Each structure stands twice: as structure tokens, then as C-alpha cells.
Amino acid sequence: MEALKGKIVLITGAGSETAKTIACNLSDAGARLILTDINYTSAQQLSNHIGSKAIAIQHDVTSEYSWLQVLETTSNSFGHLHMLIHCAKVAGCGSLMETPFSEWQKIQNVHCNGVFLGAKHAIPLFEASGGGLMINDIISDQLMKNDCSLTVNQEAVLELTRSINAYCRERGSKVYSHTLVCARQHQPKNTQKIAEMLICLATRHKENTFGLSFTEAEFDRLNA
């Protein structure tokens, strides 16, 4: 059954293993995909693997110009956008004293500024498409608490997600934002679970019954 038939989905950071599993599952569910990565070759390889349902675009999520180009291509190629999944990530550096300022800035640019720019410029296309869904972060519930940069940026993205939802509610816009919380996200079994959680959200988000963070435990209860 193609639960996402006709849906247009943009996935950033398409070179990551998490993004690859998500993309393949969403394609199998009927979605058409825009796969982006700062490394175009990585996105192109995944697009070639998926076939005619996917296109690849080089994309720097920290660049406003790059976002505008990606969304213009999306609009011109597909006419709509129904889902945006942020998989672009930068690895953390450890504790406060272990984290170089340059790495702190890089993580903030990718994780926070990328989500801000994506929301700012994708919301009009979502609205023109009749509504949509943004997944602003995919979080492991076993993140080391002493990883200063990742912990702070995850909290920042969560608050930004709250702000995006408030803005869309005020506009009467059917655009919803969430983060996902999944255990041991980089293990193959749990990467598959992330893909299943995303399909669940994509098919049920207009019920507007999900919290700011959609957890693996909540998903399991829905499917019990």
C-alpha cells in the first residue's frame, strides 16, 4: 500500500545512513523525493539508487541562498511540498571545555540556522500545497548529557519548533512541526523504526494529536 502516494518530500543530509533508510522507505510508500546534501555526489548516489521518484540537489543548509534555490527547484519540478525532514547533522565534540568555538558555531549553523531557514522559506510552499509537515530534529534518547554543543542545540531546535507551530496556528496554517525521539538512532534496526515513525506522522499529522516531540514509545502505543 502506497500510504504516501503523490506526496513530495524534501530530505536534507541525504548522504547519512539515517537519511538513506528514510528515503528508501518513503519512496516505497509512494513519495517522490528531493534529496539534498552539501556533498552532491552522496545525494546523487541515493537518487540513482531510488530511481525516477527522486532528484538530487547540492544544498548547504546554512545558506539562505541555497535554501531559496532548492525550494525553487522543488516548486518548478513538482509544484508542491508536503514534508521536510532535516537529516543534515554535525557530530558533537564533547564537554564545554573540549568543544572548540569553531565547532560550536558549525553545529549551531547546521542544526539551528538550517531549521530556521528551512521553515522560513518552506512554509509558503507548504501553504500553497494545502499544508505540510516538518521534522526538525531526530534525537537519540541516549545522547550523552555532557555533549555540550548537541544538548544545547537540541533544546534550541525544540523551542524553535514550538515557535514555528505557534506561528502557523496564528495564521490558521495547516503546517505542523515536530522532533522525533528514538532510541539508539544509528543502529540499523532503529533507523528503520525512524522511517516507520515518519510514515506514521506523515499519514496522521492532520489529526493534530501529536506532541511537540513524537517519541518511539508513543509510536509503539499507536501500533500496539
C-alpha positions as CSV (number, residue, x, y, z in Angstrom):
1,M,0.0,0.0,0.0
2,E,1.4,3.4,-1.0
3,A,0.4,5.5,2.0
4,L,2.4,8.5,0.7
5,K,1.4,8.3,-3.0
6,G,1.6,11.8,-4.5
7,K,3.4,13.3,-1.6
8,I,6.5,15.4,-2.2
9,V,9.2,15.1,0.5
10,L,12.5,17.0,0.9
11,I,15.2,15.3,2.9
12,T,18.4,17.2,3.8
13,G,21.6,15.5,4.7
14,A,20.8,12.7,2.2
15,G,24.3,11.3,2.5
16,S,23.7,10.0,6.0
17,E,22.7,6.4,6.7
18,T,19.6,7.6,8.6
19,A,18.5,9.6,5.5
20,K,19.1,6.7,3.2
21,T,16.9,4.4,5.1
22,I,14.2,7.1,5.4
23,A,14.3,7.9,1.7
24,C,14.0,4.3,0.6
25,N,11.1,3.6,2.9
26,L,9.3,6.8,1.9
27,S,9.8,6.0,-1.7
28,D,8.4,2.5,-1.2
29,A,5.4,4.2,0.4
30,G,4.8,6.2,-2.8
31,A,6.5,9.5,-2.0
32,R,8.5,11.5,-4.5
33,L,11.8,12.8,-3.1
34,I,14.1,15.8,-3.3
35,L,17.4,14.6,-1.8
36,T,19.8,17.3,-0.8
37,D,23.3,17.3,0.7
38,I,26.3,19.6,0.8
39,N,28.1,16.7,-0.9
40,Y,26.2,16.4,-4.2
41,T,27.7,13.1,-5.0
42,S,26.2,11.5,-1.9
43,A,22.7,12.8,-2.8
44,Q,23.1,11.7,-6.4
45,Q,24.1,8.2,-5.5
46,L,21.0,7.8,-3.3
47,S,18.8,9.3,-6.1
48,N,20.2,6.9,-8.6
49,H,19.5,4.0,-6.2
50,I,15.9,5.1,-5.8
51,G,15.3,5.8,-9.4
52,S,12.7,8.1,-11.1
53,K,10.9,9.0,-7.9
54,A,13.9,11.1,-6.7
55,I,16.1,14.0,-7.7
56,A,19.3,15.2,-6.1
57,I,20.4,18.8,-5.4
58,Q,23.5,20.2,-3.8
59,H,22.5,22.1,-0.7
60,D,24.2,24.0,2.1
61,V,21.5,24.2,4.8
62,T,23.4,27.1,6.4
63,S,22.9,29.3,3.3
64,E,19.7,31.2,2.7
65,Y,20.5,31.4,-1.0
66,S,20.9,27.7,-1.1
67,W,17.5,27.1,0.5
68,L,15.9,29.5,-1.9
69,Q,17.4,27.6,-4.9
70,V,16.4,24.2,-3.5
71,L,12.8,25.3,-2.9
72,E,12.6,27.0,-6.3
73,T,13.7,23.7,-7.9
74,T,11.2,21.8,-5.8
75,S,8.3,24.1,-6.9
76,N,9.4,24.0,-10.5
77,S,9.9,20.3,-10.6
78,F,6.9,19.1,-8.5
79,G,4.6,22.0,-7.9
80,H,4.2,21.2,-4.2
81,L,5.9,20.3,-1.0
82,H,4.3,18.2,1.7
83,M,7.1,17.2,4.0
84,L,10.6,18.5,5.0
85,I,12.9,16.2,7.0
86,H,16.1,17.6,8.5
87,C,18.7,14.9,8.5
88,A,21.7,17.3,8.0
89,K,23.9,16.8,11.1
90,V,27.3,17.6,12.6
91,A,28.8,15.4,15.2
92,G,29.3,16.8,18.7
93,C,32.6,17.5,20.3
94,G,32.0,16.6,23.9
95,S,32.0,18.7,27.0
96,L,32.2,22.5,27.3
97,M,36.0,22.6,27.6
98,E,36.5,20.1,24.8
99,T,34.4,22.0,22.3
100,P,36.3,24.4,20.0
101,F,34.3,27.6,19.3
102,S,34.6,27.0,15.6
103,E,32.8,23.6,16.0
104,W,30.2,25.2,18.3
105,Q,29.4,27.7,15.5
106,K,29.3,25.0,12.9
107,I,26.9,22.8,14.8
108,Q,24.7,25.8,15.6
109,N,24.7,26.8,11.9
110,V,23.6,23.4,10.7
111,H,21.2,22.4,13.4
112,C,19.6,25.7,14.4
113,N,20.1,28.0,11.4
114,G,19.3,25.2,9.0
115,V,15.9,24.6,10.7
116,F,15.2,28.4,10.9
117,L,15.9,28.9,7.2
118,G,14.0,25.8,6.1
119,A,10.9,26.9,8.0
120,K,11.1,30.5,6.9
121,H,11.2,29.7,3.2
122,A,9.3,26.3,3.0
123,I,6.2,27.5,4.9
124,P,4.8,29.5,1.9
125,L,5.3,26.4,-0.4
126,F,3.6,24.2,2.2
127,E,0.7,26.5,2.5
128,A,0.3,26.6,-1.3
129,S,0.3,22.8,-1.2
130,G,-2.6,22.7,1.3
131,G,-0.4,22.1,4.4
132,G,2.6,20.1,5.4
133,L,4.9,18.5,8.0
134,M,8.3,19.5,9.1
135,I,10.6,17.1,11.1
136,N,13.2,19.5,12.6
137,D,15.3,17.0,14.5
138,I,15.8,13.3,15.0
139,I,17.1,12.8,18.5
140,S,18.6,9.7,20.3
141,D,17.2,9.4,23.8
142,Q,20.6,8.1,24.8
143,L,22.6,11.2,23.9
144,M,25.4,11.8,26.3
145,K,24.4,14.7,28.5
146,N,27.9,16.0,28.7
147,D,27.9,16.7,24.9
148,C,27.6,20.4,25.3
149,S,27.0,21.5,21.7
150,L,24.5,18.9,20.8
151,T,22.5,19.1,24.0
152,V,22.2,22.9,23.8
153,N,21.3,22.9,20.1
154,Q,18.7,20.1,20.5
155,E,17.0,22.3,23.1
156,A,17.2,25.3,20.8
157,V,15.6,23.4,17.9
158,L,12.8,22.2,20.2
159,E,12.0,25.7,21.2
160,L,12.2,26.9,17.6
161,T,9.8,24.0,16.7
162,R,7.4,25.3,19.3
163,S,7.7,28.8,17.9
164,I,7.0,27.6,14.3
165,N,3.9,25.8,15.4
166,A,2.6,28.9,17.3
167,Y,3.2,31.0,14.2
168,C,1.4,28.5,11.9
169,R,-1.6,28.2,14.4
170,E,-2.0,32.0,14.4
171,R,-2.1,32.0,10.6
172,G,-4.6,29.2,10.5
173,S,-2.0,27.3,8.5
174,K,-2.1,23.5,8.3
175,V,1.7,23.2,8.7
176,Y,2.9,21.2,11.6
177,S,6.4,20.8,13.1
178,H,7.8,18.0,15.3
179,T,11.0,16.4,16.5
180,L,11.5,12.7,16.7
181,V,12.9,10.9,19.7
182,C,14.2,7.4,19.1
183,A,16.5,5.1,21.0
184,R,19.9,4.3,19.6
185,Q,19.1,6.1,16.3
186,H,22.3,5.0,14.4
187,Q,21.6,1.2,14.8
188,P,20.1,-0.3,11.6
189,K,17.0,-1.6,13.4
190,N,16.2,1.8,14.9
191,T,16.9,3.6,11.7
192,Q,14.2,1.5,10.2
193,K,12.0,2.4,13.2
194,I,12.6,6.1,12.5
195,A,11.4,5.6,8.9
196,E,8.2,3.9,10.2
197,M,7.6,6.8,12.7
198,L,7.9,9.3,9.9
199,I,5.4,7.5,7.7
200,C,3.0,7.4,10.7
201,L,3.4,11.1,11.2
202,A,3.0,11.9,7.5
203,T,-0.3,10.0,7.3
204,R,-1.8,11.2,10.6
205,H,-0.3,14.6,11.4
206,K,-3.5,16.4,10.4
207,E,-5.2,14.8,13.3
208,N,-3.2,17.3,15.3
209,T,-3.0,15.0,18.3
210,F,0.8,14.6,18.5
211,G,3.0,16.5,20.9
212,L,6.0,18.7,20.1
213,S,8.2,15.6,20.2
214,F,7.0,12.3,18.7
215,T,8.6,9.5,20.7
216,E,9.3,5.9,19.9
217,A,7.1,5.0,22.9
218,E,4.2,6.9,21.6
219,F,4.6,5.3,18.2
220,D,4.6,1.8,19.8
221,R,1.4,2.6,21.7
222,L,-0.3,3.7,18.5
223,N,0.7,0.5,16.8
224,A,0.0,-1.9,19.8
